[in-house]
């Protein structure tokens, strides 16, 4: 099985383009806007998960745990 890696340094657009399942997990943890038409192609091109979490006041640790629960290895931790 291929390793599923979530690189927090990449933009949401890059992550979702490489793995469409990422958008669904982001929606589950509170990023409902990600599924709106055009949102991924606009804001997603410059927004990273840590930036988006800060903007939406979503705990980054909660996001990381959700991805870990779905079998992702989180890397590129943004401090």
PDB file of N, CA, C and O in Angstrom, chain B, residues numbered from 101:
ATOM      1  N   UNK B 101       0.842  -1.196   0.000  1.00  0.00           N
ATOM      2  CA  UNK B 101       0.000   0.000   0.000  1.00  0.00           C
ATOM      3  C   UNK B 101       0.878   1.247   0.000  1.00  0.00           C
ATOM      4  O   UNK B 101       1.886   1.318   0.703  1.00  0.00           O
ATOM      5  N   UNK B 102       0.487   2.193  -0.774  1.00  0.00           N
ATOM      6  CA  UNK B 102       1.233   3.445  -0.888  1.00  0.00           C
ATOM      7  C   UNK B 102       1.040   4.288   0.379  1.00  0.00           C
ATOM      8  O   UNK B 102      -0.061   4.357   0.924  1.00  0.00           O
ATOM      9  N   UNK B 103       2.116   4.921   0.836  1.00  0.00           N
ATOM     10  CA  UNK B 103       2.016   5.790   2.003  1.00  0.00           C
ATOM     11  C   UNK B 103       1.208   7.024   1.652  1.00  0.00           C
ATOM     12  O   UNK B 103       1.419   7.652   0.614  1.00  0.00           O
ATOM     13  N   UNK B 104       0.282   7.360   2.533  1.00  0.00           N
ATOM     14  CA  UNK B 104      -0.486   8.581   2.353  1.00  0.00           C
ATOM     15  C   UNK B 104       0.174   9.654   3.213  1.00  0.00           C
ATOM     16  O   UNK B 104       0.211   9.552   4.439  1.00  0.00           O
ATOM     17  N   UNK B 105       0.690  10.675   2.554  1.00  0.00           N
ATOM     18  CA  UNK B 105       1.423  11.724   3.259  1.00  0.00           C
ATOM     19  C   UNK B 105       0.695  13.048   3.094  1.00  0.00           C
ATOM     20  O   UNK B 105       0.299  13.425   1.991  1.00  0.00           O
ATOM     21  N   UNK B 106       0.527  13.740   4.202  1.00  0.00           N
ATOM     22  CA  UNK B 106      -0.073  15.071   4.196  1.00  0.00           C
ATOM     23  C   UNK B 106       1.045  16.060   4.505  1.00  0.00           C
ATOM     24  O   UNK B 106       1.521  16.130   5.638  1.00  0.00           O
ATOM     25  N   UNK B 107       1.462  16.822   3.497  1.00  0.00           N
ATOM     26  CA  UNK B 107       2.539  17.799   3.664  1.00  0.00           C
ATOM     27  C   UNK B 107       1.920  19.161   3.959  1.00  0.00           C
ATOM     28  O   UNK B 107       1.311  19.777   3.085  1.00  0.00           O
ATOM     29  N   UNK B 108       2.081  19.626   5.194  1.00  0.00           N
ATOM     30  CA  UNK B 108       1.459  20.875   5.629  1.00  0.00           C
ATOM     31  C   UNK B 108       2.063  22.114   4.972  1.00  0.00           C
ATOM     32  O   UNK B 108       1.515  23.210   5.095  1.00  0.00           O
ATOM     33  N   UNK B 109       3.183  21.950   4.278  1.00  0.00           N
ATOM     34  CA  UNK B 109       3.802  23.091   3.597  1.00  0.00           C
ATOM     35  C   UNK B 109       3.173  23.325   2.209  1.00  0.00           C
ATOM     36  O   UNK B 109       3.336  24.393   1.618  1.00  0.00           O
ATOM     37  N   UNK B 110       2.458  22.316   1.703  1.00  0.00           N
ATOM     38  CA  UNK B 110       1.821  22.446   0.387  1.00  0.00           C
ATOM     39  C   UNK B 110       0.478  23.154   0.529  1.00  0.00           C
ATOM     40  O   UNK B 110      -0.142  23.139   1.592  1.00  0.00           O
ATOM     41  N   UNK B 111       0.040  23.777  -0.570  1.00  0.00           N
ATOM     42  CA  UNK B 111      -1.256  24.446  -0.534  1.00  0.00           C
ATOM     43  C   UNK B 111      -2.376  23.406  -0.552  1.00  0.00           C
ATOM     44  O   UNK B 111      -2.183  22.258  -0.950  1.00  0.00           O
ATOM     45  N   UNK B 112      -3.539  23.846  -0.111  1.00  0.00           N
ATOM     46  CA  UNK B 112      -4.712  22.968  -0.110  1.00  0.00           C
ATOM     47  C   UNK B 112      -5.002  22.505  -1.535  1.00  0.00           C
ATOM     48  O   UNK B 112      -5.382  21.353  -1.746  1.00  0.00           O
ATOM     49  N   UNK B 113      -4.825  23.391  -2.512  1.00  0.00           N
ATOM     50  CA  UNK B 113      -5.050  23.028  -3.917  1.00  0.00           C
ATOM     51  C   UNK B 113      -4.116  21.889  -4.338  1.00  0.00           C
ATOM     52  O   UNK B 113      -4.557  20.909  -4.940  1.00  0.00           O
ATOM     53  N   UNK B 114      -2.823  22.024  -4.018  1.00  0.00           N
ATOM     54  CA  UNK B 114      -1.848  20.982  -4.390  1.00  0.00           C
ATOM     55  C   UNK B 114      -2.202  19.646  -3.739  1.00  0.00           C
ATOM     56  O   UNK B 114      -2.142  18.598  -4.380  1.00  0.00           O
ATOM     57  N   UNK B 115      -2.567  19.696  -2.464  1.00  0.00           N
ATOM     58  CA  UNK B 115      -2.891  18.469  -1.737  1.00  0.00           C
ATOM     59  C   UNK B 115      -4.117  17.776  -2.326  1.00  0.00           C
ATOM     60  O   UNK B 115      -4.117  16.563  -2.537  1.00  0.00           O
ATOM     61  N   UNK B 116      -5.170  18.570  -2.589  1.00  0.00           N
ATOM     62  CA  UNK B 116      -6.413  17.989  -3.108  1.00  0.00           C
ATOM     63  C   UNK B 116      -6.274  17.527  -4.555  1.00  0.00           C
ATOM     64  O   UNK B 116      -6.937  16.575  -4.966  1.00  0.00           O
ATOM     65  N   UNK B 117      -5.416  18.195  -5.330  1.00  0.00           N
ATOM     66  CA  UNK B 117      -5.178  17.772  -6.708  1.00  0.00           C
ATOM     67  C   UNK B 117      -4.493  16.401  -6.720  1.00  0.00           C
ATOM     68  O   UNK B 117      -4.780  15.560  -7.572  1.00  0.00           O
ATOM     69  N   UNK B 118      -3.590  16.192  -5.767  1.00  0.00           N
ATOM     70  CA  UNK B 118      -2.863  14.924  -5.688  1.00  0.00           C
ATOM     71  C   UNK B 118      -3.709  13.814  -5.055  1.00  0.00           C
ATOM     72  O   UNK B 118      -3.540  12.640  -5.383  1.00  0.00           O
ATOM     73  N   UNK B 119      -4.618  14.186  -4.148  1.00  0.00           N
ATOM     74  CA  UNK B 119      -5.431  13.205  -3.422  1.00  0.00           C
ATOM     75  C   UNK B 119      -6.795  13.820  -3.109  1.00  0.00           C
ATOM     76  O   UNK B 119      -6.941  14.517  -2.105  1.00  0.00           O
ATOM     77  N   UNK B 120      -7.797  13.569  -3.958  1.00  0.00           N
ATOM     78  CA  UNK B 120      -9.125  14.162  -3.760  1.00  0.00           C
ATOM     79  C   UNK B 120      -9.766  13.812  -2.414  1.00  0.00           C
ATOM     80  O   UNK B 120     -10.651  14.533  -1.952  1.00  0.00           O
ATOM     81  N   UNK B 121      -9.339  12.734  -1.789  1.00  0.00           N
ATOM     82  CA  UNK B 121      -9.888  12.346  -0.485  1.00  0.00           C
ATOM     83  C   UNK B 121      -9.564  13.347   0.614  1.00  0.00           C
ATOM     84  O   UNK B 121     -10.249  13.390   1.636  1.00  0.00           O
ATOM     85  N   UNK B 122      -8.535  14.144   0.415  1.00  0.00           N
ATOM     86  CA  UNK B 122      -8.129  15.135   1.411  1.00  0.00           C
ATOM     87  C   UNK B 122      -9.237  16.172   1.623  1.00  0.00           C
ATOM     88  O   UNK B 122      -9.483  16.584   2.757  1.00  0.00           O
ATOM     89  N   UNK B 123      -9.898  16.593   0.559  1.00  0.00           N
ATOM     90  CA  UNK B 123     -10.969  17.595   0.680  1.00  0.00           C
ATOM     91  C   UNK B 123     -12.082  17.091   1.592  1.00  0.00           C
ATOM     92  O   UNK B 123     -12.625  17.861   2.385  1.00  0.00           O
ATOM     93  N   UNK B 124     -12.424  15.828   1.491  1.00  0.00           N
ATOM     94  CA  UNK B 124     -13.496  15.254   2.313  1.00  0.00           C
ATOM     95  C   UNK B 124     -13.104  15.284   3.793  1.00  0.00           C
ATOM     96  O   UNK B 124     -13.930  15.602   4.649  1.00  0.00           O
ATOM     97  N   UNK B 125     -11.862  14.957   4.089  1.00  0.00           N
ATOM     98  CA  UNK B 125     -11.407  14.974   5.489  1.00  0.00           C
ATOM     99  C   UNK B 125     -11.388  16.405   6.011  1.00  0.00           C
ATOM    100  O   UNK B 125     -11.789  16.656   7.147  1.00  0.00           O
ATOM    101  N   UNK B 126     -10.927  17.344   5.189  1.00  0.00           N
ATOM    102  CA  UNK B 126     -10.923  18.749   5.593  1.00  0.00           C
ATOM    103  C   UNK B 126     -12.346  19.220   5.890  1.00  0.00           C
ATOM    104  O   UNK B 126     -12.578  19.950   6.854  1.00  0.00           O
ATOM    105  N   UNK B 127     -13.281  18.801   5.064  1.00  0.00           N
ATOM    106  CA  UNK B 127     -14.684  19.179   5.296  1.00  0.00           C
ATOM    107  C   UNK B 127     -15.174  18.622   6.638  1.00  0.00           C
ATOM    108  O   UNK B 127     -15.888  19.307   7.371  1.00  0.00           O
ATOM    109  N   UNK B 128     -14.790  17.384   6.958  1.00  0.00           N
ATOM    110  CA  UNK B 128     -15.197  16.741   8.211  1.00  0.00           C
ATOM    111  C   UNK B 128     -14.707  17.501   9.441  1.00  0.00           C
ATOM    112  O   UNK B 128     -15.396  17.543  10.460  1.00  0.00           O
ATOM    113  N   UNK B 129     -13.512  18.106   9.348  1.00  0.00           N
ATOM    114  CA  UNK B 129     -12.948  18.784  10.525  1.00  0.00           C
ATOM    115  C   UNK B 129     -13.318  20.266  10.596  1.00  0.00           C
ATOM    116  O   UNK B 129     -12.865  20.971  11.498  1.00  0.00           O
ATOM    117  N   UNK B 130     -14.132  20.744   9.658  1.00  0.00           N
ATOM    118  CA  UNK B 130     -14.618  22.110   9.779  1.00  0.00           C
ATOM    119  C   UNK B 130     -14.351  23.043   8.616  1.00  0.00           C
ATOM    120  O   UNK B 130     -14.741  24.210   8.657  1.00  0.00           O
ATOM    121  N   UNK B 131     -13.695  22.551   7.585  1.00  0.00           N
ATOM    122  CA  UNK B 131     -13.424  23.389   6.411  1.00  0.00           C
ATOM    123  C   UNK B 131     -14.534  23.187   5.368  1.00  0.00           C
ATOM    124  O   UNK B 131     -14.268  22.724   4.259  1.00  0.00           O
ATOM    125  N   UNK B 132     -15.783  23.538   5.728  1.00  0.00           N
ATOM    126  CA  UNK B 132     -16.904  23.296   4.821  1.00  0.00           C
ATOM    127  C   UNK B 132     -16.775  24.070   3.510  1.00  0.00           C
ATOM    128  O   UNK B 132     -17.271  23.620   2.477  1.00  0.00           O
ATOM    129  N   UNK B 133     -16.117  25.222   3.541  1.00  0.00           N
ATOM    130  CA  UNK B 133     -15.985  26.044   2.333  1.00  0.00           C
ATOM    131  C   UNK B 133     -15.192  25.355   1.228  1.00  0.00           C
ATOM    132  O   UNK B 133     -15.313  25.723   0.059  1.00  0.00           O
ATOM    133  N   UNK B 134     -14.390  24.369   1.581  1.00  0.00           N
ATOM    134  CA  UNK B 134     -13.517  23.709   0.610  1.00  0.00           C
ATOM    135  C   UNK B 134     -14.330  23.021  -0.494  1.00  0.00           C
ATOM    136  O   UNK B 134     -13.832  22.828  -1.603  1.00  0.00           O
ATOM    137  N   UNK B 135     -15.567  22.655  -0.194  1.00  0.00           N
ATOM    138  CA  UNK B 135     -16.388  21.944  -1.181  1.00  0.00           C
ATOM    139  C   UNK B 135     -17.203  22.898  -2.050  1.00  0.00           C
ATOM    140  O   UNK B 135     -17.865  22.455  -2.990  1.00  0.00           O
ATOM    141  N   UNK B 136     -17.169  24.194  -1.755  1.00  0.00           N
ATOM    142  CA  UNK B 136     -17.900  25.163  -2.578  1.00  0.00           C
ATOM    143  C   UNK B 136     -17.226  25.268  -3.946  1.00  0.00           C
ATOM    144  O   UNK B 136     -15.998  25.278  -4.041  1.00  0.00           O
ATOM    145  N   UNK B 137     -18.036  25.345  -5.005  1.00  0.00           N
ATOM    146  CA  UNK B 137     -17.454  25.455  -6.354  1.00  0.00           C
ATOM    147  C   UNK B 137     -16.510  26.661  -6.459  1.00  0.00           C
ATOM    148  O   UNK B 137     -16.848  27.774  -6.055  1.00  0.00           O
ATOM    149  N   UNK B 138     -15.350  26.414  -7.000  1.00  0.00           N
ATOM    150  CA  UNK B 138     -14.388  27.489  -7.220  1.00  0.00           C
ATOM    151  C   UNK B 138     -13.501  27.810  -6.031  1.00  0.00           C
ATOM    152  O   UNK B 138     -12.455  28.435  -6.205  1.00  0.00           O
ATOM    153  N   UNK B 139     -13.884  27.403  -4.833  1.00  0.00           N
ATOM    154  CA  UNK B 139     -13.103  27.754  -3.640  1.00  0.00           C
ATOM    155  C   UNK B 139     -11.709  27.124  -3.685  1.00  0.00           C
ATOM    156  O   UNK B 139     -10.717  27.774  -3.354  1.00  0.00           O
ATOM    157  N   UNK B 140     -11.642  25.871  -4.093  1.00  0.00           N
ATOM    158  CA  UNK B 140     -10.357  25.177  -4.158  1.00  0.00           C
ATOM    159  C   UNK B 140      -9.445  25.829  -5.187  1.00  0.00           C
ATOM    160  O   UNK B 140      -8.241  25.957  -4.965  1.00  0.00           O
ATOM    161  N   UNK B 141     -10.015  26.240  -6.307  1.00  0.00           N
ATOM    162  CA  UNK B 141      -9.226  26.839  -7.387  1.00  0.00           C
ATOM    163  C   UNK B 141      -8.791  28.270  -7.083  1.00  0.00           C
ATOM    164  O   UNK B 141      -7.852  28.773  -7.700  1.00  0.00           O
ATOM    165  N   UNK B 142      -9.461  28.929  -6.139  1.00  0.00           N
ATOM    166  CA  UNK B 142      -9.092  30.313  -5.814  1.00  0.00           C
ATOM    167  C   UNK B 142      -8.304  30.349  -4.512  1.00  0.00           C
ATOM    168  O   UNK B 142      -7.074  30.402  -4.533  1.00  0.00           O
ATOM    169  N   UNK B 143      -8.991  30.320  -3.393  1.00  0.00           N
ATOM    170  CA  UNK B 143      -8.324  30.398  -2.086  1.00  0.00           C
ATOM    171  C   UNK B 143      -7.378  29.215  -1.866  1.00  0.00           C
ATOM    172  O   UNK B 143      -6.329  29.359  -1.239  1.00  0.00           O
ATOM    173  N   UNK B 144      -7.756  28.055  -2.382  1.00  0.00           N
ATOM    174  CA  UNK B 144      -6.946  26.854  -2.192  1.00  0.00           C
ATOM    175  C   UNK B 144      -5.567  26.927  -2.815  1.00  0.00           C
ATOM    176  O   UNK B 144      -4.668  26.181  -2.425  1.00  0.00           O
ATOM    177  N   UNK B 145      -5.387  27.822  -3.785  1.00  0.00           N
ATOM    178  CA  UNK B 145      -4.091  27.933  -4.470  1.00  0.00           C
ATOM    179  C   UNK B 145      -3.019  28.606  -3.603  1.00  0.00           C
ATOM    180  O   UNK B 145      -1.825  28.419  -3.840  1.00  0.00           O
ATOM    181  N   UNK B 146      -3.438  29.384  -2.604  1.00  0.00           N
ATOM    182  CA  UNK B 146      -2.431  30.032  -1.748  1.00  0.00           C
ATOM    183  C   UNK B 146      -2.574  29.654  -0.268  1.00  0.00           C
ATOM    184  O   UNK B 146      -1.700  29.965   0.542  1.00  0.00           O
ATOM    185  N   UNK B 147      -3.664  28.993   0.077  1.00  0.00           N
ATOM    186  CA  UNK B 147      -3.925  28.653   1.473  1.00  0.00           C
ATOM    187  C   UNK B 147      -3.328  27.291   1.822  1.00  0.00           C
ATOM    188  O   UNK B 147      -3.522  26.310   1.104  1.00  0.00           O
ATOM    189  N   UNK B 148      -2.600  27.250   2.937  1.00  0.00           N
ATOM    190  CA  UNK B 148      -2.120  25.968   3.463  1.00  0.00           C
ATOM    191  C   UNK B 148      -3.079  25.545   4.579  1.00  0.00           C
ATOM    192  O   UNK B 148      -3.879  26.350   5.055  1.00  0.00           O
ATOM    193  N   UNK B 149      -2.994  24.298   4.987  1.00  0.00           N
ATOM    194  CA  UNK B 149      -3.868  23.820   6.063  1.00  0.00           C
ATOM    195  C   UNK B 149      -3.605  24.587   7.369  1.00  0.00           C
ATOM    196  O   UNK B 149      -4.565  24.992   8.024  1.00  0.00           O
ATOM    197  N   UNK B 150      -2.342  24.803   7.773  1.00  0.00           N
ATOM    198  CA  UNK B 150      -2.129  25.577   9.010  1.00  0.00           C
ATOM    199  C   UNK B 150      -2.699  27.001   8.938  1.00  0.00           C
ATOM    200  O   UNK B 150      -3.267  27.490   9.914  1.00  0.00           O
ATOM    201  N   UNK B 151      -2.550  27.664   7.784  1.00  0.00           N
ATOM    202  CA  UNK B 151      -3.103  29.023   7.630  1.00  0.00           C
ATOM    203  C   UNK B 151      -4.620  28.991   7.699  1.00  0.00           C
ATOM    204  O   UNK B 151      -5.240  29.824   8.359  1.00  0.00           O
ATOM    205  N   UNK B 152      -5.210  28.028   7.015  1.00  0.00           N
ATOM    206  CA  UNK B 152      -6.665  27.899   7.016  1.00  0.00           C
ATOM    207  C   UNK B 152      -7.213  27.573   8.394  1.00  0.00           C
ATOM    208  O   UNK B 152      -8.259  28.085   8.794  1.00  0.00           O
ATOM    209  N   UNK B 153      -6.501  26.715   9.119  1.00  0.00           N
ATOM    210  CA  UNK B 153      -6.928  26.355  10.473  1.00  0.00           C
ATOM    211  C   UNK B 153      -6.903  27.588  11.378  1.00  0.00           C
ATOM    212  O   UNK B 153      -7.825  27.799  12.166  1.00  0.00           O
ATOM    213  N   UNK B 154      -5.849  28.402  11.264  1.00  0.00           N
ATOM    214  CA  UNK B 154      -5.747  29.623  12.068  1.00  0.00           C
ATOM    215  C   UNK B 154      -6.880  30.582  11.714  1.00  0.00           C
ATOM    216  O   UNK B 154      -7.495  31.179  12.598  1.00  0.00           O
ATOM    217  N   UNK B 155      -7.149  30.725  10.430  1.00  0.00           N
ATOM    218  CA  UNK B 155      -8.194  31.624   9.958  1.00  0.00           C
ATOM    219  C   UNK B 155      -9.581  31.189  10.459  1.00  0.00           C
ATOM    220  O   UNK B 155     -10.397  32.017  10.863  1.00  0.00           O
ATOM    221  N   UNK B 156      -9.823  29.885  10.423  1.00  0.00           N
ATOM    222  CA  UNK B 156     -11.121  29.345  10.829  1.00  0.00           C
ATOM    223  C   UNK B 156     -11.179  29.021  12.322  1.00  0.00           C
ATOM    224  O   UNK B 156     -12.208  28.573  12.826  1.00  0.00           O
ATOM    225  N   UNK B 157     -10.066  29.252  13.025  1.00  0.00           N
ATOM    226  CA  UNK B 157      -9.973  28.945  14.459  1.00  0.00           C
ATOM    227  C   UNK B 157     -10.252  27.456  14.744  1.00  0.00           C
ATOM    228  O   UNK B 157     -10.980  27.095  15.668  1.00  0.00           O
ATOM    229  N   UNK B 158      -9.640  26.624  13.909  1.00  0.00           N
ATOM    230  CA  UNK B 158      -9.717  25.170  14.069  1.00  0.00           C
ATOM    231  C   UNK B 158      -8.351  24.724  14.600  1.00  0.00           C
ATOM    232  O   UNK B 158      -7.316  25.091  14.043  1.00  0.00           O
ATOM    233  N   UNK B 159      -8.351  23.940  15.665  1.00  0.00           N
ATOM    234  CA  UNK B 159      -7.107  23.473  16.265  1.00  0.00           C
ATOM    235  C   UNK B 159      -6.342  22.587  15.279  1.00  0.00           C
ATOM    236  O   UNK B 159      -6.867  21.583  14.797  1.00  0.00           O
ATOM    237  N   UNK B 160      -5.101  22.969  14.986  1.00  0.00           N
ATOM    238  CA  UNK B 160      -4.295  22.213  14.017  1.00  0.00           C
ATOM    239  C   UNK B 160      -4.065  20.781  14.491  1.00  0.00           C
ATOM    240  O   UNK B 160      -3.997  19.863  13.675  1.00  0.00           O
ATOM    241  N   UNK B 161      -3.945  20.585  15.792  1.00  0.00           N
ATOM    242  CA  UNK B 161      -3.760  19.220  16.319  1.00  0.00           C
ATOM    243  C   UNK B 161      -4.975  18.346  16.008  1.00  0.00           C
ATOM    244  O   UNK B 161      -4.834  17.154  15.734  1.00  0.00           O
ATOM    245  N   UNK B 162      -6.157  18.938  16.052  1.00  0.00           N
ATOM    246  CA  UNK B 162      -7.390  18.209  15.711  1.00  0.00           C
ATOM    247  C   UNK B 162      -7.346  17.780  14.248  1.00  0.00           C
ATOM    248  O   UNK B 162      -7.719  16.657  13.909  1.00  0.00           O
ATOM    249  N   UNK B 163      -6.887  18.679  13.392  1.00  0.00           N
ATOM    250  CA  UNK B 163      -6.773  18.380  11.963  1.00  0.00           C
ATOM    251  C   UNK B 163      -5.772  17.238  11.755  1.00  0.00           C
ATOM    252  O   UNK B 163      -6.043  16.293  11.013  1.00  0.00           O
ATOM    253  N   UNK B 164      -4.623  17.336  12.412  1.00  0.00           N
ATOM    254  CA  UNK B 164      -3.595  16.292  12.276  1.00  0.00           C
ATOM    255  C   UNK B 164      -4.116  14.934  12.734  1.00  0.00           C
ATOM    256  O   UNK B 164      -3.874  13.917  12.084  1.00  0.00           O
ATOM    257  N   UNK B 165      -4.838  14.923  13.864  1.00  0.00           N
ATOM    258  CA  UNK B 165      -5.378  13.655  14.378  1.00  0.00           C
ATOM    259  C   UNK B 165      -6.391  13.055  13.400  1.00  0.00           C
ATOM    260  O   UNK B 165      -6.428  11.839  13.211  1.00  0.00           O
ATOM    261  N   UNK B 166      -7.205  13.903  12.783  1.00  0.00           N
ATOM    262  CA  UNK B 166      -8.196  13.414  11.813  1.00  0.00           C
ATOM    263  C   UNK B 166      -7.497  12.737  10.635  1.00  0.00           C
ATOM    264  O   UNK B 166      -7.921  11.672  10.186  1.00  0.00           O
ATOM    265  N   UNK B 167      -6.425  13.356  10.138  1.00  0.00           N
ATOM    266  CA  UNK B 167      -5.694  12.751   9.021  1.00  0.00           C
ATOM    267  C   UNK B 167      -4.986  11.473   9.447  1.00  0.00           C
ATOM    268  O   UNK B 167      -4.941  10.505   8.688  1.00  0.00           O
ATOM    269  N   UNK B 168      -4.433  11.463  10.654  1.00  0.00           N
ATOM    270  CA  UNK B 168      -3.776  10.253  11.167  1.00  0.00           C
ATOM    271  C   UNK B 168      -4.792   9.115  11.260  1.00  0.00           C
ATOM    272  O   UNK B 168      -4.475   7.968  10.944  1.00  0.00           O
ATOM    273  N   UNK B 169      -6.006   9.432  11.692  1.00  0.00           N
ATOM    274  CA  UNK B 169      -7.058   8.421  11.809  1.00  0.00           C
ATOM    275  C   UNK B 169      -7.440   7.847  10.440  1.00  0.00           C
ATOM    276  O   UNK B 169      -7.909   6.713  10.348  1.00  0.00           O
ATOM    277  N   UNK B 170      -7.239   8.626   9.392  1.00  0.00           N
ATOM    278  CA  UNK B 170      -7.523   8.172   8.022  1.00  0.00           C
ATOM    279  C   UNK B 170      -6.284   7.548   7.374  1.00  0.00           C
ATOM    280  O   UNK B 170      -6.292   7.264   6.176  1.00  0.00           O
ATOM    281  N   UNK B 171      -5.224   7.333   8.151  1.00  0.00           N
ATOM    282  CA  UNK B 171      -4.049   6.642   7.640  1.00  0.00           C
ATOM    283  C   UNK B 171      -2.986   7.528   7.014  1.00  0.00           C
ATOM    284  O   UNK B 171      -2.098   7.037   6.318  1.00  0.00           O
ATOM    285  N   UNK B 172      -3.070   8.831   7.258  1.00  0.00           N
ATOM    286  CA  UNK B 172      -2.081   9.752   6.699  1.00  0.00           C
ATOM    287  C   UNK B 172      -0.927   9.967   7.659  1.00  0.00           C
ATOM    288  O   UNK B 172      -1.094   9.946   8.878  1.00  0.00           O
ATOM    289  N   UNK B 173       0.239  10.172   7.083  1.00  0.00           N
ATOM    290  CA  UNK B 173       1.428  10.564   7.836  1.00  0.00           C
ATOM    291  C   UNK B 173       1.566  12.068   7.616  1.00  0.00           C
ATOM    292  O   UNK B 173       1.718  12.521   6.481  1.00  0.00           O
ATOM    293  N   UNK B 174       1.515  12.842   8.703  1.00  0.00           N
ATOM    294  CA  UNK B 174       1.593  14.295   8.579  1.00  0.00           C
ATOM    295  C   UNK B 174       3.040  14.739   8.632  1.00  0.00           C
ATOM    296  O   UNK B 174       3.783  14.337   9.528  1.00  0.00           O
ATOM    297  N   UNK B 175       3.450  15.572   7.670  1.00  0.00           N
ATOM    298  CA  UNK B 175       4.823  16.085   7.673  1.00  0.00           C
ATOM    299  C   UNK B 175       4.819  17.564   7.327  1.00  0.00           C
ATOM    300  O   UNK B 175       3.784  18.120   6.958  1.00  0.00           O
ATOM    301  N   UNK B 176       5.975  18.195   7.447  1.00  0.00           N
ATOM    302  CA  UNK B 176       6.088  19.593   7.103  1.00  0.00           C
ATOM    303  C   UNK B 176       5.409  20.491   8.115  1.00  0.00           C
ATOM    304  O   UNK B 176       4.805  21.503   7.758  1.00  0.00           O
ATOM    305  N   UNK B 177       5.510  20.120   9.368  1.00  0.00           N
ATOM    306  CA  UNK B 177       4.861  20.855  10.443  1.00  0.00           C
ATOM    307  C   UNK B 177       5.208  22.334  10.412  1.00  0.00           C
ATOM    308  O   UNK B 177       6.382  22.699  10.482  1.00  0.00           O
ATOM    309  N   UNK B 178       4.217  23.170  10.310  1.00  0.00           N
ATOM    310  CA  UNK B 178       4.428  24.631  10.281  1.00  0.00           C
ATOM    311  C   UNK B 178       4.301  25.163  11.692  1.00  0.00           C
ATOM    312  O   UNK B 178       3.252  25.039  12.324  1.00  0.00           O
ATOM    313  N   UNK B 179       5.358  25.744  12.172  1.00  0.00           N
ATOM    314  CA  UNK B 179       5.341  26.316  13.538  1.00  0.00           C
ATOM    315  C   UNK B 179       5.108  27.798  13.456  1.00  0.00           C
ATOM    316  O   UNK B 179       5.058  28.473  14.485  1.00  0.00           O
TER     317      UNK B 179
END
